[in-house]
């Protein structure tokens, strides 16, 4: 959240980090789940992952049994942060894909529902 607001280090450093985190050639974890759910084609080998209508700033990682992914996701007027860290080396990839797809559907439904909040 601080990165998106430009408050992490400085406006300039935050802008540079956002640019770096917006580009990925790794079609896995959250990005793959969102891409598959959106019906976007897989990238060519070594090519950038593109999901029309989505802006994703993400950082993923793996260490030993641990797998993680974190992303700021924007699509169709909705904006949210999704983070997951789990100890499941063999099944974690599939779980992270499913989590991203499921949460994005929930957020899309929530965004589409009429607001009952008063401002």
Rosetta silent file (secondary structure, phi, psi, omega in degrees, C-alpha in Angstrom):
SEQUENCE: XXXXXXXXXXXXXXXXXXXXXXXXXXXXXXXXXXXXXXXXXXXXXXXXXXXXXXXXXXXXXXXXXXXXXXXXXXXXXXXXXXXXXXXXXXXXXXXXXXXXXXXXXXXXXXXXXXXXXXX
SCORE:     score description
SCORE:     0.000 S_00000001
   1 L     0.000  -42.009  177.978    0.000    0.000    0.000 S_00000001
   2 H   -63.591  -38.403  178.786    2.861    2.380    0.824 S_00000001
   3 H   -61.267  -46.138 -178.289    4.488    1.551   -2.499 S_00000001
   4 H   -64.003  -34.877  179.408    1.329    2.365   -4.425 S_00000001
   5 H   -82.687   -4.538 -179.965    0.952    5.689   -2.614 S_00000001
   6 L    78.194   21.490 -175.275    4.619    6.560   -3.271 S_00000001
   7 L  -108.681    2.136 -175.404    5.427    6.592    0.432 S_00000001
   8 L   -67.563  -54.290  176.842    7.682    3.529    0.737 S_00000001
   9 L  -122.615  -60.434  176.622   11.019    5.266    0.126 S_00000001
  10 L  -158.357  168.343  176.955   10.291    8.275   -2.035 S_00000001
  11 H   -57.940  -44.400 -177.119    7.984    9.161   -4.918 S_00000001
  12 H   -67.310  -46.657 -179.852   10.791    8.475   -7.416 S_00000001
  13 H   -65.828  -39.238  178.423   11.899    5.161   -5.878 S_00000001
  14 H   -63.106  -41.521  178.107    8.285    4.032   -5.541 S_00000001
  15 H   -62.285  -42.657  178.498    7.639    4.805   -9.213 S_00000001
  16 H   -63.789  -42.926  179.296   10.724    2.801  -10.224 S_00000001
  17 H   -65.700  -40.476  177.921    9.658   -0.146   -8.037 S_00000001
  18 H   -60.839  -41.314  179.006    6.114   -0.079   -9.441 S_00000001
  19 H   -62.139  -43.630  179.322    7.528   -0.229  -12.959 S_00000001
  20 H   -64.995  -46.007 -175.819    9.708   -3.231  -12.062 S_00000001
  21 H   -72.890  -15.032  179.951    6.929   -5.084  -10.231 S_00000001
  22 L   -81.419  -11.305 -176.557    4.455   -4.544  -13.099 S_00000001
  23 L  -111.746  127.469  174.029    6.503   -6.707  -15.499 S_00000001
  24 L  -144.774  144.245  171.428    6.747  -10.480  -15.201 S_00000001
  25 L  -107.219    0.839 -179.754    7.656  -13.370  -17.451 S_00000001
  26 L   -90.430  105.423  179.697    6.698  -15.859  -14.725 S_00000001
  27 L   -91.483   73.464 -178.985    3.297  -17.306  -15.600 S_00000001
  28 L  -148.938  175.070  175.864    2.693  -18.915  -12.229 S_00000001
  29 H    50.310 -132.221 -175.799    0.987  -18.481   -8.856 S_00000001
  30 H   -58.063  -43.659 -175.878   -1.360  -15.450   -8.673 S_00000001
  31 H   -61.679  -44.835 -179.905   -0.569  -14.218  -12.191 S_00000001
  32 H   -64.889  -40.424  178.780   -1.352  -17.576  -13.798 S_00000001
  33 H   -63.450  -42.543  178.166   -4.590  -17.899  -11.830 S_00000001
  34 H   -68.145  -41.466  179.287   -5.739  -14.436  -12.839 S_00000001
  35 H   -62.275  -47.066 -179.950   -4.683  -14.964  -16.456 S_00000001
  36 H   -62.499  -44.106 -179.620   -6.508  -18.275  -16.687 S_00000001
  37 H   -63.566  -34.207  179.891   -9.647  -16.850  -15.038 S_00000001
  38 H   -80.480   -9.620 -179.071   -9.615  -13.894  -17.453 S_00000001
  39 L    75.661   19.391  178.974   -9.244  -16.246  -20.424 S_00000001
  40 L   -79.269  145.862 -179.840   -6.011  -14.586  -21.550 S_00000001
  41 L   -71.143  154.893  175.273   -3.635  -16.739  -23.588 S_00000001
  42 L   -65.791  151.672  179.306   -0.375  -17.952  -22.079 S_00000001
  43 L   -72.065  158.928  173.178    2.640  -15.831  -22.961 S_00000001
  44 L   -66.203  157.723  179.532    5.153  -17.037  -25.532 S_00000001
  45 L   -51.597  124.163  179.880    8.208  -18.743  -23.991 S_00000001
  46 L    78.496   -0.592 -177.790   10.197  -16.055  -22.181 S_00000001
  47 L   -88.688  163.083  179.236    7.589  -13.407  -23.008 S_00000001
  48 L   -70.025  142.807  175.681    5.841  -11.010  -20.672 S_00000001
  49 L   -81.363  127.460  179.352    2.560  -12.126  -19.139 S_00000001
  50 L  -126.483  129.967  176.175   -0.261   -9.823  -20.244 S_00000001
  51 L  -123.747  104.443 -178.028   -3.801   -9.885  -18.921 S_00000001
  52 L   -54.194  132.415  178.465   -5.998   -7.377  -20.755 S_00000001
  53 L    86.656   -2.226 -179.262   -7.783   -5.074  -18.325 S_00000001
  54 E  -115.811  144.174  168.130   -5.523   -5.943  -15.382 S_00000001
  55 E  -122.980  120.920 -176.409   -2.670   -4.099  -13.735 S_00000001
  56 E  -128.391  121.396  171.615   -0.715   -6.350  -11.388 S_00000001
  57 E  -106.038  118.205 -173.123    2.262   -5.329   -9.286 S_00000001
  58 E  -143.270  156.256  174.229    3.632   -8.505   -7.786 S_00000001
  59 E  -140.869  123.455  178.074    6.474  -10.234   -5.981 S_00000001
  60 E  -118.597  168.163  178.120    6.563  -13.979   -5.509 S_00000001
  61 E  -166.148  164.513  176.582    9.021  -16.302   -3.875 S_00000001
  62 E  -145.818  142.180  176.494    9.820  -19.822   -2.776 S_00000001
  63 E  -154.999  117.887 -177.768   12.132  -21.142   -0.078 S_00000001
  64 L    56.787 -126.797  179.537   12.284  -24.738    1.036 S_00000001
  65 L   -80.002   -8.957 -172.847    8.712  -25.881    1.641 S_00000001
  66 E   -89.345  139.873  171.645    7.422  -22.302    1.565 S_00000001
  67 E  -131.043  145.242  179.988    5.791  -20.577   -1.395 S_00000001
  68 E  -145.560  159.186  170.772    4.498  -17.035   -1.461 S_00000001
  69 E  -154.397  147.191  176.793    2.969  -14.443   -3.692 S_00000001
  70 E  -144.713  140.936 -176.796    1.871  -10.886   -3.104 S_00000001
  71 E  -155.982  144.911  166.094    0.192   -8.527   -5.513 S_00000001
  72 E   -99.456  121.126 -172.600   -1.607   -5.253   -5.870 S_00000001
  73 E  -118.546  131.075  175.115   -4.337   -6.010   -8.385 S_00000001
  74 E  -128.111  131.146  177.765   -6.428   -3.529  -10.355 S_00000001
  75 E  -162.981  133.239  174.222   -9.135   -4.567  -12.805 S_00000001
  76 L    47.219   47.054  175.746  -12.470   -3.142  -13.914 S_00000001
  77 L    82.102   -5.492  177.392  -12.569   -0.461  -11.235 S_00000001
  78 E  -101.402  151.901 -177.028  -11.621   -2.750   -8.340 S_00000001
  79 E  -148.668  125.822 -178.460   -8.349   -2.515   -6.497 S_00000001
  80 E  -155.679  164.488  176.666   -7.065   -4.801   -3.765 S_00000001
  81 E  -111.876  132.665  178.943   -3.950   -6.383   -2.267 S_00000001
  82 E  -123.671  128.285 -179.157   -3.636  -10.170   -2.130 S_00000001
  83 E  -137.380  137.676  175.342   -0.902  -11.899   -0.104 S_00000001
  84 E  -148.788  136.507  174.043   -0.378  -15.566    0.718 S_00000001
  85 E  -130.144  123.578 -179.583    2.452  -17.520    2.342 S_00000001
  86 E  -141.654  152.332  178.749    2.051  -21.268    2.663 S_00000001
  87 E  -100.443   82.721 -178.820    4.139  -24.310    3.483 S_00000001
  88 L  -158.315   80.151 -175.791    3.179  -26.612    0.629 S_00000001
  89 L   -63.527  -38.287 -174.938    5.936  -27.064   -1.923 S_00000001
  90 L   -81.344  -35.222 -177.826    4.175  -29.780   -3.910 S_00000001
  91 L  -112.720    0.951 -175.331    0.644  -28.349   -4.060 S_00000001
  92 H   -62.366  -38.326 -179.065    1.238  -24.676   -3.340 S_00000001
  93 H   -56.863  -50.410 -178.937    1.336  -23.562   -6.957 S_00000001
  94 H   -64.039  -41.019  179.628   -2.172  -24.830   -7.652 S_00000001
  95 H   -63.684  -40.230  179.046   -3.493  -23.411   -4.368 S_00000001
  96 H   -66.844  -40.140  176.353   -2.074  -19.953   -5.133 S_00000001
  97 H   -60.001  -49.098 -178.331   -3.612  -19.998   -8.628 S_00000001
  98 H   -64.211  -39.887  179.079   -7.000  -20.996   -7.250 S_00000001
  99 H   -59.923  -47.817 -178.832   -6.825  -18.427   -4.454 S_00000001
 100 H   -61.044  -44.582 -179.840   -6.150  -15.575   -6.887 S_00000001
 101 H   -63.551  -45.220 -178.571   -8.962  -16.650   -9.196 S_00000001
 102 H   -64.616  -47.822 -179.429  -11.421  -17.090   -6.327 S_00000001
 103 H   -63.717  -39.364  179.855  -10.589  -13.790   -4.609 S_00000001
 104 H   -63.971  -40.062  176.260  -10.775  -11.906   -7.911 S_00000001
 105 H   -62.424  -43.367  178.523  -14.261  -13.314   -8.562 S_00000001
 106 H   -62.129  -42.971 -179.831  -15.322  -12.298   -5.056 S_00000001
 107 H   -66.746  -37.033  178.083  -13.906   -8.805   -5.511 S_00000001
 108 H   -65.250  -40.915  178.135  -15.611   -8.457   -8.905 S_00000001
 109 H   -65.063  -43.989  179.329  -18.927   -9.492   -7.358 S_00000001
 110 H   -63.424  -41.698 -179.294  -18.434   -7.100   -4.464 S_00000001
 111 H   -66.661  -35.241 -177.277  -17.496   -4.273   -6.828 S_00000001
 112 H   -77.458  -23.726 -178.151  -20.549   -4.939   -9.030 S_00000001
 113 L   -70.812  143.707  177.758  -22.985   -5.028   -6.094 S_00000001
 114 L   -63.617  139.964 -179.684  -24.742   -1.745   -5.285 S_00000001
 115 L   -76.262  136.749  175.604  -23.196   -0.034   -2.313 S_00000001
 116 L  -106.352    2.232  179.722  -25.236    0.201    0.865 S_00000001
 117 L   -79.176  141.993  172.950  -22.717    2.421    2.593 S_00000001
 118 L   -97.010  143.076 -176.900  -23.584    6.052    3.132 S_00000001
 119 L  -105.641    0.000    0.000  -20.872    8.601    2.464 S_00000001
